[in-house]
Amino acid sequence: MKFKLTDLGKIMEAQLAAGSKPVITRIEASDAFSSNEGALLSVQNKKQDLEIEEIAVIGGASHLKFVLHNVGLAEEYLLRQIGIYARQQEGAEEILYIIGQDKAGERVPASSEKLVEYEYDLAIHTENTYEAQVVVKSSYFATKGEMEELDRQKVSASGGD
């Protein structure tokens, strides 16, 4: 999947260079594909929200880490689009900041078929990456790695197999 700034995202980037503080607010997945993705104002035909894990500054770039899982997903779909929404600062209007697209897509099965999880680490280069913020929803799901670590800790603590 290739990610790029939307037209509004480019405007926000120009304003970020002037000292604004971006706030990543939410991420959505869709089965839509647009031939003019830069002009999009929102993700079309949203299928699910993705979970924001964290944002970290590594080597001068903000790394947005997020997870797509199918827990509670009733119907399968073909993932073709991921939209990342942001606002310049607290209380400002939210925009579709970055759009990721893949025409071929990747199948995301219903949770009744099997559980899947895709982890993303997207580097966002701005003039003031140290100022980036993320809004983390309270509806957090543990990742597969976190659950495995918890299981290891439980086994170790109990002395069992």
Secondary structure, 3 states (H helix, E strand, C coil): CEEEECHHHHHHHHHHHCCCCCEEEEEEEECCCCCCHHHCCCCCCEEEEEEEEEEEEECCEEEEEEEEECCCCCCCEEEEEEEEEEECCCCCCCEEEEEEEEEEEEEECCCCCCCCEEEEEEEECCCCHHHCEECCCCCCCCCHHHHHHHHHHHHHHHCCC
